[in-house]
Amino acid sequence: MGARARQLADLCSGIADVPASIRVTEISLDSRTVVDGGLFLACAGRRTHGLAALPEAISRGAKAVLWEPTSGMSAPIVPPGVHAQPVDRLSRLASSIAGKFFDSPSDHLRVAGITGTNGKTTTAWLLAQALTRCNSSAAYMGTLGVGRVPDAVVPGEYTTADAVSVQRQLASMREAGAQCVAMEVSSHALDQHRVAGVRFRVAAFTNLTRDHLDYHGTMEAYGAAKARLFDMPQLEAGVINVDDALGAELARRHASALPLTLIARSATGIAVIEEIRASGAAVRSLIASDIKALSEGLSFKVECREGSEAPTKILVTLPLIGEFNVENALVALGLLRALGVALEPALRALGECHAPPGRMEALTAPGKALAIVDYAHTPDALAKSLRAARAHCRGKLHLVFGCGGDRDAGKRPLMAGVAAAMADGIVITDDNPRSESAAGIAADIISGLPQGIRAAVIHDRGDAIRHALAGAREGDVVLVAGKGHENYQIVGSERRPFSDREIIHSVYGSSHASAR
């Protein structure tokens, strides 16, 4: 991305009055990335205020500081030549200010935002691949990183980056020639207004199940954060899974004002679609039925109906493991249709797509058990992954999992209950313990095991995986859940190199282990 300089007055137009003479060369929320002549945004955070890092920002050459006033806070003292400007609600405006700095990149892209507890990554990954196969230059932004799939994705740290980084990434994708972007949008990002200045053309909702209650507090607050994606200005269409209760609520709320594609595979979801149609809304629907697990993936029939037109039913085969991936594929199909791709080429493109790394990724070797690596780290996701793994299991189903430290502790016993009900053998291990005691996390998990159900506890995750693989036979399945694509283990504040996939390769031999 080439060097640029911007008039601060232009960036603050309609927000604050600043001297017309000030030009800034860069924009930063993080004082460590401030450069000479740059603009530093000092926002109020949940725990600290950006002004705490003002001395570092100034020492690095900040020319201007926009700061967010809070109760009892006095104006910062800055040296001559540095302009400090208070901006009310700066946290909410940072995305728009950054968007102006980077020439409003989302105005020149067709950005599809995907939110939901589970399925964001797979849906966005499928969408970016399918758009590319339909001759539309597409990029991906999300948990796996940023870039063109599958080979040009640069790993990132968060599902959705901070407000400035999101705009910088969009600008980079635009400069690289992307026309469309498939973006995962986390509840944290929506709650913290990190994407408030992004122009989304289409919004999609996958589902809502328990997660992130350490942050949101209640499921109601968590759901409300997800729902904000559908209130974004300039939104042109929505894709919603109405098998989900919040999805049904969103569909009812927006059907009269927003063109919607509704997806379902349950009787409850189909009833919601018919109810909304009966209200007069001309919705598009995608309904799945006759779902079958195949050795090479899954097949299902999809009934496609446009408004009041007669439905069309088509048989679809996808190289994806797990019945839950039907929902992800339907949401991706709905997004393709909302972005203007015709039905037949959209289905053809999806049939040629592959799952993202670490999402029900199958690894095997001759005479060995099938190993599956998956990112499942919520009770609902774990249940879906175990159910999917069982469909490919002729023997016993072994599970290796743990729970993250400094995260929602309430889900730990719930995940143990899922494991006890659905797996034949359980190994509890570490999964990013962070600042918590690994033994304490394991104890929380064990508290959810029913009486009489035992699990091995092996804190070293590599040893835990090796133990499970050693105890499994050909025809068995070993599901390693929780970390998926991650190539690190967070212990304390240290990020140590680690990969579930590499451990499996080391046991099976990298020349033999292969994805199905």
WOVEN-V8246 format. One record per residue. NEAR is the number of other ideal C-beta (glycine too) atoms within 12 Angstrom. D_LAST is the distance of its C-alpha to the last C-alpha in Angstrom with 1 decimal. Layout:
near->NEAR d_last->D_LAST
near->NEAR d_last->D_LAST
//
This chain:
near->18 d_last->38.5
near->10 d_last->42.2
near->12 d_last->45.1
near->24 d_last->46.8
near->21 d_last->49.8
near->29 d_last->50.7
near->21 d_last->53.9
near->38 d_last->53.6
near->24 d_last->55.8
near->24 d_last->53.2
near->39 d_last->50.4
near->32 d_last->52.7
near->17 d_last->54.2
near->14 d_last->54.9
near->26 d_last->54.0
near->28 d_last->56.7
near->15 d_last->59.6
near->29 d_last->59.2
near->17 d_last->61.3
near->13 d_last->60.5
near->13 d_last->60.8
near->30 d_last->57.7
near->23 d_last->54.7
near->40 d_last->51.5
near->25 d_last->49.0
near->33 d_last->45.9
near->42 d_last->44.9
near->41 d_last->43.5
near->40 d_last->42.9
near->29 d_last->42.3
near->29 d_last->45.5
near->16 d_last->43.6
near->23 d_last->42.5
near->34 d_last->46.0
near->24 d_last->47.4
near->21 d_last->51.0
near->26 d_last->52.2
near->36 d_last->49.3
near->49 d_last->49.3
near->48 d_last->48.4
near->50 d_last->47.5
near->41 d_last->48.6
near->41 d_last->47.2
near->30 d_last->47.9
near->21 d_last->44.9
near->14 d_last->44.3
near->7 d_last->45.5
near->14 d_last->47.2
near->25 d_last->48.8
near->38 d_last->47.9
near->33 d_last->51.5
near->18 d_last->51.0
near->28 d_last->49.2
near->32 d_last->51.9
near->21 d_last->53.7
near->21 d_last->50.5
near->38 d_last->49.9
near->28 d_last->53.6
near->18 d_last->53.4
near->25 d_last->50.5
near->25 d_last->52.6
near->43 d_last->52.1
near->36 d_last->54.6
near->42 d_last->54.1
near->45 d_last->52.9
near->48 d_last->52.2
near->39 d_last->52.4
near->34 d_last->51.9
near->25 d_last->55.1
near->23 d_last->54.8
near->8 d_last->57.5
near->7 d_last->59.9
near->17 d_last->58.4
near->13 d_last->60.8
near->17 d_last->60.2
near->28 d_last->58.9
near->14 d_last->61.2
near->24 d_last->60.0
near->17 d_last->61.7
near->9 d_last->63.6
near->16 d_last->61.4
near->31 d_last->58.6
near->32 d_last->58.5
near->34 d_last->57.4
near->34 d_last->56.9
near->26 d_last->56.3
near->33 d_last->53.9
near->17 d_last->53.6
near->22 d_last->50.0
near->38 d_last->48.6
near->33 d_last->45.3
near->25 d_last->44.9
near->30 d_last->46.1
near->44 d_last->44.2
near->42 d_last->41.4
near->37 d_last->43.9
near->44 d_last->45.9
near->42 d_last->42.9
near->36 d_last->41.9
near->32 d_last->45.4
near->39 d_last->45.1
near->36 d_last->41.9
near->24 d_last->43.4
near->25 d_last->41.7
near->35 d_last->38.3
near->39 d_last->36.9
near->22 d_last->39.7
near->22 d_last->38.2
near->40 d_last->34.6
near->38 d_last->33.0
near->49 d_last->31.5
near->54 d_last->29.4
near->54 d_last->29.5
near->52 d_last->27.0
near->52 d_last->28.1
near->49 d_last->27.3
near->42 d_last->26.2
near->42 d_last->22.5
near->50 d_last->20.3
near->47 d_last->22.2
near->50 d_last->19.6
near->52 d_last->16.8
near->51 d_last->19.6
near->48 d_last->21.2
near->49 d_last->18.1
near->50 d_last->17.3
near->54 d_last->21.0
near->51 d_last->21.4
near->38 d_last->18.6
near->41 d_last->20.1
near->42 d_last->23.6
near->33 d_last->22.9
near->27 d_last->21.5
near->32 d_last->24.7
near->13 d_last->26.7
near->30 d_last->27.8
near->25 d_last->27.5
near->43 d_last->25.8
near->43 d_last->25.2
near->46 d_last->23.6
near->52 d_last->25.6
near->46 d_last->24.4
near->38 d_last->22.9
near->36 d_last->20.6
near->33 d_last->23.7
near->36 d_last->25.4
near->28 d_last->24.9
near->29 d_last->23.0
near->38 d_last->19.3
near->23 d_last->17.0
near->13 d_last->19.0
near->22 d_last->22.5
near->29 d_last->22.1
near->21 d_last->24.6
near->21 d_last->24.0
near->27 d_last->26.7
near->19 d_last->28.2
near->24 d_last->28.4
near->35 d_last->26.7
near->40 d_last->29.9
near->36 d_last->32.2
near->33 d_last->36.0
near->40 d_last->38.2
near->40 d_last->39.1
near->31 d_last->35.7
near->46 d_last->34.2
near->45 d_last->36.8
near->32 d_last->36.4
near->42 d_last->32.7
near->43 d_last->33.4
near->34 d_last->36.1
near->28 d_last->33.8
near->39 d_last->31.2
near->28 d_last->34.2
near->20 d_last->35.5
near->22 d_last->32.2
near->19 d_last->32.4
near->34 d_last->30.3
near->27 d_last->31.6
near->42 d_last->29.4
near->50 d_last->28.0
near->52 d_last->25.5
near->53 d_last->26.9
near->46 d_last->26.0
near->47 d_last->29.4
near->38 d_last->29.9
near->36 d_last->32.7
near->29 d_last->34.3
near->37 d_last->34.5
near->42 d_last->36.1
near->29 d_last->38.5
near->30 d_last->39.5
near->33 d_last->39.9
near->41 d_last->37.6
near->48 d_last->36.7
near->34 d_last->40.1
near->34 d_last->40.9
near->44 d_last->37.6
near->31 d_last->38.0
near->43 d_last->35.1
near->33 d_last->35.0
near->46 d_last->32.5
near->44 d_last->31.7
near->50 d_last->28.9
near->50 d_last->28.7
near->48 d_last->25.6
near->41 d_last->27.1
near->37 d_last->29.4
near->36 d_last->28.9
near->31 d_last->30.4
near->38 d_last->29.9
near->31 d_last->32.2
near->27 d_last->35.3
near->25 d_last->36.5
near->21 d_last->37.2
near->26 d_last->38.0
near->17 d_last->39.8
near->16 d_last->39.2
near->23 d_last->36.7
near->16 d_last->39.3
near->21 d_last->39.5
near->32 d_last->35.8
near->35 d_last->35.5
near->24 d_last->38.5
near->37 d_last->36.9
near->43 d_last->33.8
near->32 d_last->36.2
near->32 d_last->37.9
near->45 d_last->35.3
near->39 d_last->36.8
near->25 d_last->40.2
near->33 d_last->39.6
near->19 d_last->42.2
near->20 d_last->41.5
near->28 d_last->38.4
near->26 d_last->37.9
near->33 d_last->35.3
near->43 d_last->33.2
near->53 d_last->30.0
near->53 d_last->30.1
near->54 d_last->28.1
near->46 d_last->31.1
near->36 d_last->29.4
near->35 d_last->30.2
near->23 d_last->33.9
near->33 d_last->34.4
near->47 d_last->32.6
near->33 d_last->35.1
near->24 d_last->37.9
near->37 d_last->36.8
near->43 d_last->36.6
near->28 d_last->40.1
near->24 d_last->41.4
near->31 d_last->40.3
near->33 d_last->40.2
near->15 d_last->43.8
near->16 d_last->43.5
near->34 d_last->39.9
near->29 d_last->37.8
near->44 d_last->35.0
near->48 d_last->31.7
near->50 d_last->31.0
near->50 d_last->27.8
near->39 d_last->27.6
near->33 d_last->26.0
near->25 d_last->28.6
near->14 d_last->32.2
near->18 d_last->33.5
near->31 d_last->31.8
near->26 d_last->32.9
near->20 d_last->36.4
near->35 d_last->36.4
near->38 d_last->35.6
near->22 d_last->38.4
near->22 d_last->40.7
near->34 d_last->40.2
near->27 d_last->40.6
near->15 d_last->43.8
near->17 d_last->45.1
near->12 d_last->45.2
near->28 d_last->42.2
near->21 d_last->40.5
near->40 d_last->36.9
near->38 d_last->33.7
near->43 d_last->31.4
near->48 d_last->27.7
near->39 d_last->27.2
near->38 d_last->24.0
near->24 d_last->24.2
near->20 d_last->22.6
near->31 d_last->19.3
near->20 d_last->16.8
near->27 d_last->13.4
near->21 d_last->11.3
near->17 d_last->8.5
near->18 d_last->6.9
near->33 d_last->8.7
near->34 d_last->12.4
near->26 d_last->15.7
near->35 d_last->19.2
near->24 d_last->22.6
near->38 d_last->24.3
near->30 d_last->28.0
near->31 d_last->29.4
near->28 d_last->33.1
near->24 d_last->35.2
near->20 d_last->38.3
near->14 d_last->40.5
near->15 d_last->38.8
near->10 d_last->37.4
near->22 d_last->33.8
near->20 d_last->31.0
near->20 d_last->28.1
near->26 d_last->24.9
near->20 d_last->21.6
near->38 d_last->18.6
near->27 d_last->14.9
near->41 d_last->12.4
near->27 d_last->8.7
near->45 d_last->9.4
near->41 d_last->9.3
near->40 d_last->12.9
near->34 d_last->16.1
near->44 d_last->17.8
near->44 d_last->15.7
near->44 d_last->17.9
near->47 d_last->20.8
near->47 d_last->19.2
near->47 d_last->18.5
near->52 d_last->22.0
near->53 d_last->23.6
near->55 d_last->21.9
near->48 d_last->23.2
near->51 d_last->26.6
near->54 d_last->26.8
near->46 d_last->26.1
near->42 d_last->28.8
near->39 d_last->31.1
near->37 d_last->30.7
near->22 d_last->31.9
near->31 d_last->28.8
near->17 d_last->29.4
near->29 d_last->27.3
near->18 d_last->25.8
near->22 d_last->24.7
near->37 d_last->23.4
near->35 d_last->21.2
near->21 d_last->20.1
near->34 d_last->19.3
near->48 d_last->17.2
near->30 d_last->15.2
near->21 d_last->14.2
near->40 d_last->13.5
near->30 d_last->10.6
near->41 d_last->10.9
near->39 d_last->13.1
near->33 d_last->12.4
near->35 d_last->13.0
near->44 d_last->12.7
near->49 d_last->10.3
near->42 d_last->8.0
near->41 d_last->5.7
near->38 d_last->6.7
near->32 d_last->7.7
near->25 d_last->10.3
near->13 d_last->12.4
near->14 d_last->14.7
near->27 d_last->13.5
near->38 d_last->12.7
near->42 d_last->9.4
near->46 d_last->10.3
near->47 d_last->10.0
near->43 d_last->12.1
near->47 d_last->14.1
near->43 d_last->17.5
near->48 d_last->19.2
near->39 d_last->22.8
near->36 d_last->24.9
near->35 d_last->25.7
near->28 d_last->24.4
near->40 d_last->21.1
near->45 d_last->20.6
near->34 d_last->21.5
near->38 d_last->19.0
near->48 d_last->16.1
near->42 d_last->17.3
near->30 d_last->17.8
near->38 d_last->14.2
near->45 d_last->13.0
near->29 d_last->15.6
near->31 d_last->14.3
near->34 d_last->11.3
near->32 d_last->13.9
near->17 d_last->16.1
near->21 d_last->18.1
near->24 d_last->19.1
near->34 d_last->17.7
near->39 d_last->18.6
near->47 d_last->19.2
near->50 d_last->20.2
near->56 d_last->22.0
near->48 d_last->25.2
near->45 d_last->27.3
near->35 d_last->28.6
near->29 d_last->32.3
near->21 d_last->34.8
near->29 d_last->32.9
near->30 d_last->33.5
near->24 d_last->34.4
near->24 d_last->34.8
near->37 d_last->31.2
near->38 d_last->30.7
near->26 d_last->32.2
near->30 d_last->30.5
near->48 d_last->27.1
near->35 d_last->28.3
near->25 d_last->29.3
near->37 d_last->25.9
near->42 d_last->24.4
near->31 d_last->27.1
near->23 d_last->26.7
near->32 d_last->22.9
near->40 d_last->21.7
near->29 d_last->22.9
near->34 d_last->23.2
near->42 d_last->23.9
near->40 d_last->24.2
near->43 d_last->26.1
near->40 d_last->26.0
near->39 d_last->27.1
near->43 d_last->25.6
near->31 d_last->27.9
near->32 d_last->31.1
near->26 d_last->33.2
near->17 d_last->36.9
near->26 d_last->36.5
near->18 d_last->36.8
near->31 d_last->33.4
near->18 d_last->35.3
near->23 d_last->36.7
near->37 d_last->33.4
near->34 d_last->32.1
near->22 d_last->35.3
near->30 d_last->34.8
near->43 d_last->31.4
near->28 d_last->32.9
near->24 d_last->35.7
near->30 d_last->33.4
near->28 d_last->32.4
near->17 d_last->34.3
near->9 d_last->36.9
near->7 d_last->35.5
near->24 d_last->31.9
near->18 d_last->31.3
near->34 d_last->28.8
near->29 d_last->28.5
near->29 d_last->29.5
near->25 d_last->28.3
near->26 d_last->29.1
near->24 d_last->27.4
near->38 d_last->23.9
near->30 d_last->22.6
near->22 d_last->24.5
near->40 d_last->23.2
near->45 d_last->19.5
near->28 d_last->20.5
near->28 d_last->22.7
near->41 d_last->20.0
near->39 d_last->17.6
near->23 d_last->20.7
near->24 d_last->21.6
near->39 d_last->18.4
near->21 d_last->17.7
near->19 d_last->15.0
near->18 d_last->14.4
near->31 d_last->15.1
near->44 d_last->13.2
near->48 d_last->14.4
near->54 d_last->14.5
near->52 d_last->16.0
near->51 d_last->17.7
near->43 d_last->20.2
near->40 d_last->19.6
near->36 d_last->16.1
near->32 d_last->16.6
near->36 d_last->20.1
near->22 d_last->21.1
near->22 d_last->24.4
near->32 d_last->26.2
near->28 d_last->29.5
near->26 d_last->32.3
near->17 d_last->35.7
near->12 d_last->35.9
near->14 d_last->33.8
near->16 d_last->30.3
near->20 d_last->28.8
near->14 d_last->25.7
near->30 d_last->22.8
near->27 d_last->19.0
near->45 d_last->16.9
near->33 d_last->13.9
near->29 d_last->16.4
near->33 d_last->17.7
near->40 d_last->14.4
near->27 d_last->14.1
near->23 d_last->17.7
near->30 d_last->17.3
near->30 d_last->14.4
near->17 d_last->15.6
near->16 d_last->14.2
near->10 d_last->14.1
near->17 d_last->11.8
near->29 d_last->9.5
near->20 d_last->6.3
near->28 d_last->3.8
near->23 d_last->0.0
//
